Amino acid sequence: MATQSTGASGADADGRAEAAMLLARYPDLSERELGMLKHWFKSVAGPLDVGLLASDPAIAEQYRAYRKDHHDRFSAKDIAIGALFAAIAVCVVGIMIMMVP
């Protein structure tokens, strides 16, 4: 039976501690350090890890700034998907209007 990680193991705590140290210095990070932090948030961190970092008052301001700068923005892919959805919706509405006698 598979178990889901809760972010409480020693390895998770080590990664979370490293992310906290990097966030404490944000935005004064090298490109390598910033890349490590991005990778950790996107590929390693679980919801518990993110919640624990977000609720840490020592790094809360840097965490919010990091999220605003690197994760809470629309990417070109997000905009393209939104535009495609809007175009499909307009076509469907147009077809529905044309079918009304």
C-alpha positions in Angstrom: 0.0 0.0 0.0 1.5 3.4 -1.0 1.7 6.2 1.4 1.6 9.9 0.6 4.4 12.1 2.0 3.2 14.6 4.6 6.3 16.6 4.5 7.3 15.5 8.1 10.3 13.2 7.3 13.8 14.2 8.0 14.7 14.7 4.3 11.6 16.9 3.9 12.6 18.9 7.0 16.1 19.4 5.6 14.8 20.6 2.2 12.4 22.9 4.0 15.2 24.3 6.2 17.4 24.9 3.1 14.5 26.7 1.4 13.9 28.8 4.5 17.6 29.8 4.6 17.4 30.8 0.9 14.1 32.7 1.4 15.6 34.6 4.4 18.1 36.2 1.9 15.6 36.7 -0.9 16.0 38.7 -3.2 19.8 38.6 -2.8 20.2 35.1 -4.3 22.4 33.9 -7.1 20.8 32.5 -10.3 21.8 29.0 -9.1 20.2 29.5 -5.7 17.0 31.0 -7.2 16.9 28.0 -9.6 17.2 25.6 -6.6 14.4 27.4 -4.8 12.1 27.3 -7.8 12.8 23.6 -8.3 12.1 22.9 -4.7 8.8 24.7 -4.7 7.6 23.2 -8.0 8.9 19.6 -7.7 9.7 18.8 -4.1 7.6 20.8 -1.7 4.3 19.5 -0.5 1.4 21.5 0.9 2.6 21.1 4.4 6.1 22.4 3.5 4.6 25.4 1.8 2.2 26.1 4.7 5.0 25.9 7.2 7.2 28.3 5.3 4.3 30.7 4.6 3.5 30.8 8.3 7.0 31.4 9.5 7.1 35.1 10.7 10.9 35.3 10.3 10.6 34.9 6.5 6.9 35.8 5.8 7.8 39.0 3.9 10.4 37.4 1.7 8.1 34.4 1.1 5.4 36.7 -0.1 7.8 38.6 -2.3 9.2 35.4 -3.8 5.7 34.1 -4.6 4.7 37.4 -6.2 7.8 37.5 -8.3 8.0 33.9 -9.4 4.8 31.9 -8.9 1.8 34.1 -8.8 2.0 35.4 -12.3 0.3 34.3 -15.5 2.7 32.6 -17.9 2.4 32.8 -21.7 0.9 29.3 -21.6 -1.7 30.4 -19.1 -2.7 33.3 -21.3 -2.8 31.1 -24.5 -5.1 28.6 -22.7 -7.4 31.4 -21.6 -7.6 32.9 -25.1 -8.3 29.5 -26.6 -11.1 28.9 -24.0 -12.6 32.3 -24.8 -12.5 31.7 -28.5 -14.2 28.3 -28.1 -16.9 29.9 -25.9 -17.5 32.7 -28.5 -17.8 30.1 -31.3 -20.3 28.0 -29.2 -22.4 31.1 -28.4 -22.3 32.1 -32.1 -23.5 28.7 -33.2 -26.3 28.7 -30.6 -27.4 32.2 -31.8 -27.4 31.0 -35.5 -29.6 28.0 -34.6 -32.4 30.1 -33.2 -35.1 30.6 -35.8 
